[in-house]
């Protein structure tokens, strides 16, 4: 699951995260070794599959939720979880809907979530776990202590992979300025960037489960992940373009779809990226083996290098990119010629040439 394709389940998990009243009520139910079935939404669609029970229509409180859970049947809350609508309700979703669950409560929860577009929460009496359902997605929430342990371990892993990504990005920048970049160098950056993205997404899931308890961890993630998406996109645009936003998204989606062993195989990545890239060098190399294709020399458009020139305004970057089709052309032009371009001037021409000339 990911955040862009499954926003519903993300919102559902956030509603039962620690720090909120709903989670406090669920924790009371767990501590009492009881089970419960909650539907977060008293819409007409929900009511159409309800049978029996009674109207509560009371303000939500953890204690009230706990007391109502002592009765059989489901509890229906308002969509925002602020009011208790009904209790002791028998839910009757279509029994023909497929389900992977075995227990009666969880089978009902999964079918209700598929039938109506609302979050459904099942608390297992025997296992003592909370499972959240939304549409065809579900996620079993782990104990907070275990989530913290996994999140901290993932954060340590992210720090190591971020260091490796920084190293290959630095090497790529050096190769860019000397026009010695191969497709292998670009593939290596894409592999590292995708690994960092996957670990960051895993941590984001933990942060959703931790709720307000994960604020400090969230700050650490923001600091580590800063500008990674920008580097990811700029490498694709610089070396695999000219790329539209859709082209760049297609390449990132392809990398995200790979199994881990495929992502770590440079030849597999090279083959898939080549088919989706728009650069001339790779288009001309489609007839050769993927291993040999990794040796193809690529020319950078120069957007990422220009973005690293200290204090260079975005307007100057755009002007330079509009006048030179790639970094090699910019590298060959003299400082004087560059300064004569409208919107560049002597000061920025000097800064650009000095940065590109750095070894």
C-alpha positions as CSV (number, residue, x, y, z in Angstrom):
1,X,0.0,0.0,0.0
2,X,1.1,3.6,-0.5
3,X,-0.2,7.0,0.4
4,X,-1.1,8.2,-3.0
5,X,-3.2,5.2,-4.1
6,X,-4.8,4.4,-0.7
7,X,-5.7,7.7,1.0
8,X,-8.8,6.2,2.5
9,X,-7.0,3.6,4.6
10,X,-4.5,6.3,5.7
11,X,-7.3,8.5,7.0
12,X,-8.9,5.6,8.7
13,X,-5.7,4.6,10.6
14,X,-5.2,8.3,11.6
15,X,-8.6,8.3,13.3
16,X,-7.6,5.5,15.7
17,X,-4.0,6.6,16.3
18,X,-2.8,7.3,19.8
19,X,-3.5,10.8,21.2
20,X,-7.2,10.7,20.2
21,X,-10.2,9.8,22.3
22,X,-11.2,7.0,20.0
23,X,-7.9,5.2,20.6
24,X,-8.3,5.7,24.3
25,X,-11.6,3.9,24.1
26,X,-10.2,1.1,22.0
27,X,-7.3,0.7,24.5
28,X,-9.8,0.3,27.3
29,X,-11.5,-2.4,25.4
30,X,-8.2,-4.2,24.7
31,X,-7.2,-4.0,28.4
32,X,-10.5,-5.6,29.4
33,X,-9.8,-8.4,27.0
34,X,-13.1,-7.6,25.1
35,X,-13.9,-7.5,21.4
36,X,-15.7,-4.8,19.4
37,X,-16.9,-3.8,16.0
38,X,-17.0,-0.1,15.1
39,X,-18.3,1.6,12.0
40,X,-17.2,5.2,11.6
41,X,-20.1,6.7,9.6
42,X,-23.8,6.9,10.2
43,X,-24.7,7.6,6.6
44,X,-27.8,6.3,4.9
45,X,-25.7,3.6,3.2
46,X,-24.5,2.3,6.6
47,X,-28.0,2.4,8.0
48,X,-29.2,0.4,5.1
49,X,-27.2,-2.6,6.2
50,X,-28.0,-2.2,9.9
51,X,-30.6,-4.3,11.7
52,X,-31.8,-4.0,15.3
53,X,-29.9,-2.2,18.0
54,X,-30.9,1.1,19.5
55,X,-30.3,4.8,19.0
56,X,-27.6,6.4,21.3
57,X,-27.0,9.8,19.8
58,X,-24.6,10.9,22.5
59,X,-21.3,12.7,22.6
60,X,-18.4,10.4,22.3
61,X,-16.2,9.6,25.3
62,X,-13.8,6.7,25.8
63,X,-15.7,5.5,28.8
64,X,-19.0,5.4,26.9
65,X,-17.4,3.5,24.1
66,X,-16.1,1.0,26.6
67,X,-19.5,0.5,28.2
68,X,-21.3,0.0,24.9
69,X,-18.7,-2.5,23.8
70,X,-19.9,-4.8,26.6
71,X,-23.0,-5.5,24.6
72,X,-23.1,-7.7,21.5
73,X,-23.3,-6.2,18.1
74,X,-21.6,-3.3,16.4
75,X,-21.3,0.3,17.4
76,X,-22.0,3.0,14.8
77,X,-20.2,6.4,15.3
78,X,-20.4,9.6,13.3
79,X,-17.9,10.0,10.5
80,X,-15.6,12.3,12.6
81,X,-15.9,10.0,15.6
82,X,-17.3,12.7,17.9
83,X,-20.7,11.2,18.5
84,X,-22.0,7.7,19.3
85,X,-24.9,7.1,17.0
86,X,-26.1,3.5,17.5
87,X,-25.2,0.4,19.5
88,X,-26.0,-3.3,19.7
89,X,-26.4,-3.2,15.9
90,X,-26.5,-6.3,13.7
91,X,-24.7,-5.6,10.4
92,X,-25.9,-7.5,7.3
93,X,-23.5,-6.9,4.4
94,X,-23.8,-9.1,1.3
95,X,-22.6,-12.6,2.5
96,X,-21.4,-13.4,-1.0
97,X,-18.6,-10.8,-0.9
98,X,-15.2,-12.5,-0.7
99,X,-13.3,-12.2,2.5
100,X,-9.9,-13.5,3.7
101,X,-10.9,-13.4,7.4
102,X,-12.0,-16.3,9.5
103,X,-13.6,-14.9,12.6
104,X,-17.2,-13.7,12.4
105,X,-16.5,-10.2,13.6
106,X,-13.6,-9.7,11.2
107,X,-15.5,-11.2,8.2
108,X,-18.3,-8.8,8.8
109,X,-15.9,-5.9,9.2
110,X,-14.2,-6.6,5.9
111,X,-17.5,-7.0,4.0
112,X,-19.0,-3.9,5.5
113,X,-15.9,-1.9,4.4
114,X,-16.2,-3.2,0.9
115,X,-20.0,-2.5,0.8
116,X,-19.9,1.1,2.1
117,X,-17.0,3.6,1.8
118,X,-16.4,4.2,5.6
119,X,-13.7,3.0,8.0
120,X,-14.5,-0.1,10.0
121,X,-12.6,-1.1,13.1
122,X,-12.5,-4.6,14.6
123,X,-11.0,-5.4,18.0
124,X,-10.0,-9.0,18.4
125,X,-10.9,-10.4,21.8
126,X,-8.6,-13.4,21.5
127,X,-5.6,-11.8,19.9
128,X,-5.9,-8.4,21.5
129,X,-5.2,-6.5,18.2
130,X,-7.0,-3.7,16.3
131,X,-7.6,-4.1,12.6
132,X,-8.7,-1.2,10.4
133,X,-10.6,-1.8,7.1
134,X,-11.5,0.7,4.3
135,X,-12.7,-0.4,0.9
136,X,-10.6,-3.5,-0.1
137,X,-7.7,-2.4,2.1
138,X,-6.9,-3.4,5.7
139,X,-4.1,-3.0,8.2
140,X,-3.6,-4.7,11.5
141,X,-2.3,-2.3,14.1
142,X,0.6,-3.5,16.2
143,X,1.1,-2.6,19.9
144,X,2.7,0.9,20.3
145,X,5.8,-0.4,21.9
146,X,6.4,-2.8,18.9
147,X,5.6,0.0,16.4
148,X,8.2,2.3,18.1
149,X,10.8,-0.5,17.9
150,X,10.2,-1.1,14.2
151,X,10.1,2.7,13.5
152,X,13.4,3.3,15.2
153,X,15.0,0.4,13.4
154,X,13.7,1.7,10.0
155,X,15.0,5.1,10.8
156,X,18.5,3.8,11.4
157,X,18.3,1.9,8.1
158,X,17.1,5.1,6.4
159,X,20.1,7.0,7.7
160,X,22.5,4.4,6.3
161,X,20.8,4.4,2.9
162,X,20.6,8.2,2.8
163,X,24.4,8.4,3.3
164,X,24.9,6.0,0.4
165,X,22.5,8.0,-1.8
166,X,24.4,11.2,-0.9
167,X,27.6,9.6,-2.0
168,X,26.4,8.5,-5.4
169,X,24.7,11.8,-6.0
170,X,28.0,13.6,-5.2
171,X,29.8,11.3,-7.6
172,X,27.1,11.9,-10.2
173,X,27.6,15.7,-9.9
174,X,31.4,15.3,-10.4
175,X,30.8,13.2,-13.5
176,X,28.2,15.6,-14.9
177,X,30.6,18.5,-14.8
178,X,33.2,16.5,-16.8
179,X,30.6,14.9,-19.2
180,X,31.7,11.4,-18.1
181,X,28.3,10.1,-16.9
182,X,27.3,6.6,-18.0
183,X,23.8,5.1,-17.8
184,X,25.1,2.8,-15.0
185,X,25.8,5.9,-12.9
186,X,22.3,7.1,-13.4
187,X,20.8,3.7,-12.7
188,X,22.7,3.5,-9.4
189,X,21.3,6.8,-8.2
190,X,17.7,5.7,-9.2
191,X,18.2,2.4,-7.3
192,X,19.4,4.2,-4.1
193,X,16.7,6.9,-4.4
194,X,13.9,4.3,-4.7
195,X,15.3,2.3,-1.7
196,X,15.3,5.5,0.4
197,X,11.7,6.3,-0.8
198,X,10.5,2.8,0.2
199,X,12.0,3.0,3.7
200,X,10.6,6.5,4.1
201,X,7.1,5.3,3.2
202,X,7.4,2.4,5.7
203,X,8.3,4.9,8.4
204,X,5.3,7.1,7.4
205,X,3.0,4.1,8.0
206,X,4.5,3.8,11.5
207,X,4.0,7.6,12.0
208,X,0.3,7.2,11.1
209,X,-0.1,4.4,13.6
210,X,1.8,6.4,16.3
211,X,-0.3,9.5,15.9
212,X,0.7,12.3,18.2
213,X,3.3,10.0,19.9
214,X,5.4,10.1,16.7
215,X,5.9,13.9,16.4
216,X,9.7,13.7,17.2
217,X,10.2,10.8,14.8
218,X,8.3,12.8,12.1
219,X,10.8,15.7,12.5
220,X,13.7,13.3,12.0
221,X,12.1,11.9,8.9
222,X,11.5,15.3,7.4
223,X,15.1,16.3,8.0
224,X,16.5,13.1,6.4
225,X,14.1,13.1,3.5
226,X,14.5,16.8,2.7
227,X,15.0,17.3,-1.1
228,X,15.1,13.6,-1.9
229,X,12.1,13.8,-4.2
230,X,13.6,16.8,-5.9
231,X,16.9,15.0,-6.5
232,X,14.9,11.9,-7.8
233,X,13.0,13.9,-10.3
234,X,15.9,16.1,-11.4
235,X,18.1,13.1,-12.2
236,X,15.3,11.7,-14.3
237,X,14.7,15.0,-16.1
238,X,18.4,15.7,-16.6
239,X,19.5,12.4,-18.0
240,X,16.4,10.6,-19.3
241,X,14.5,13.4,-20.9
242,X,13.2,15.6,-22.2
243,X,10.6,14.4,-19.7
244,X,7.2,15.7,-19.0
245,X,5.8,15.3,-15.4
246,X,3.9,12.3,-16.7
247,X,7.1,10.7,-18.2
248,X,8.9,11.2,-14.8
249,X,6.0,9.7,-12.9
250,X,5.9,6.7,-15.2
251,X,9.6,6.0,-14.5
252,X,9.1,6.4,-10.8
253,X,6.0,4.2,-10.8
254,X,8.0,1.5,-12.7
255,X,10.8,1.6,-10.1
256,X,8.2,1.4,-7.3
257,X,6.6,-1.6,-8.9
258,X,9.7,-3.7,-8.9
259,X,10.3,-6.5,-6.4
260,X,13.4,-5.9,-4.2
261,X,15.6,-8.4,-6.0
262,X,14.6,-6.8,-9.4
263,X,15.4,-3.3,-8.1
264,X,18.8,-4.4,-7.0
265,X,19.6,-5.9,-10.4
266,X,21.0,-3.1,-12.6
267,X,20.2,-4.9,-15.8
268,X,16.5,-5.2,-15.0
269,X,16.3,-1.6,-14.0
270,X,18.3,-0.5,-17.1
271,X,15.9,-2.5,-19.4
272,X,12.8,-1.1,-17.8
273,X,14.0,2.5,-17.6
274,X,15.3,2.5,-21.2
275,X,11.8,1.6,-22.5
276,X,10.3,4.6,-20.6
277,X,13.1,7.2,-21.1
278,X,13.0,9.9,-23.8
279,X,16.7,10.6,-24.3
280,X,18.3,10.0,-27.7
281,X,21.3,8.1,-26.4
282,X,19.1,5.3,-24.8
283,X,16.7,5.3,-27.8
284,X,19.7,4.5,-30.1
285,X,20.9,1.8,-27.7
286,X,17.8,-0.4,-27.6
287,X,19.2,-3.0,-29.9
288,X,22.1,-3.8,-27.6
289,X,22.2,-6.0,-24.5
290,X,21.2,-4.3,-21.2
291,X,24.6,-5.0,-19.7
292,X,26.3,-3.1,-22.6
293,X,23.6,-0.4,-22.4
294,X,24.8,0.5,-18.9
295,X,28.0,1.7,-20.5
296,X,26.3,4.2,-22.8
297,X,27.4,7.8,-22.1
298,X,24.6,10.2,-21.2
299,X,24.6,14.0,-21.4
300,X,23.0,15.9,-18.6
301,X,20.5,18.7,-19.3
302,X,22.1,20.6,-16.4
303,X,19.1,21.5,-14.3
304,X,20.3,19.8,-11.1
305,X,23.9,21.2,-11.4
306,X,22.5,24.7,-11.9
307,X,20.2,24.3,-8.9
308,X,23.4,23.8,-6.7
309,X,25.1,27.0,-7.8
310,X,25.1,29.1,-4.6
311,X,22.3,31.7,-4.6
312,X,21.6,31.4,-8.3
313,X,18.0,32.8,-8.9
314,X,15.5,30.5,-10.4
315,X,14.9,33.0,-13.2
316,X,18.6,32.8,-14.2
317,X,18.5,29.0,-14.1
318,X,15.5,29.0,-16.5
319,X,17.2,31.4,-18.8
320,X,20.4,29.3,-19.1
321,X,18.4,26.1,-19.6
322,X,16.4,27.8,-22.4
323,X,19.6,28.8,-24.2
324,X,21.5,25.5,-23.9
325,X,20.2,22.1,-24.7
326,X,22.6,20.3,-22.3
327,X,25.4,20.8,-19.8
328,X,28.1,20.0,-22.4
329,X,27.1,23.0,-24.4
330,X,27.1,25.2,-21.3
331,X,30.5,23.8,-20.3
332,X,32.0,24.8,-23.7
333,X,30.7,28.3,-23.8
334,X,32.9,31.1,-22.5
335,X,32.1,33.1,-19.4
336,X,32.0,36.2,-21.6
337,X,29.5,34.7,-24.1
338,X,27.3,33.4,-21.2
339,X,27.3,36.9,-19.6
340,X,25.9,38.4,-22.8
341,X,22.7,36.4,-22.6
342,X,19.8,38.6,-21.5
343,X,18.9,37.8,-17.8
344,X,22.3,36.3,-16.9
345,X,25.0,39.0,-16.7
346,X,28.7,38.9,-15.7
347,X,28.1,38.1,-12.0
348,X,26.0,35.0,-12.5
349,X,28.0,33.9,-15.5
350,X,31.1,33.9,-13.4
351,X,29.4,31.9,-10.6
352,X,28.0,29.3,-13.0
353,X,31.3,28.8,-14.8
354,X,33.3,28.6,-11.6
355,X,30.9,26.0,-10.1
356,X,30.9,23.8,-13.2
357,X,34.8,24.0,-13.4
358,X,35.1,22.7,-9.8
359,X,36.9,19.4,-9.6
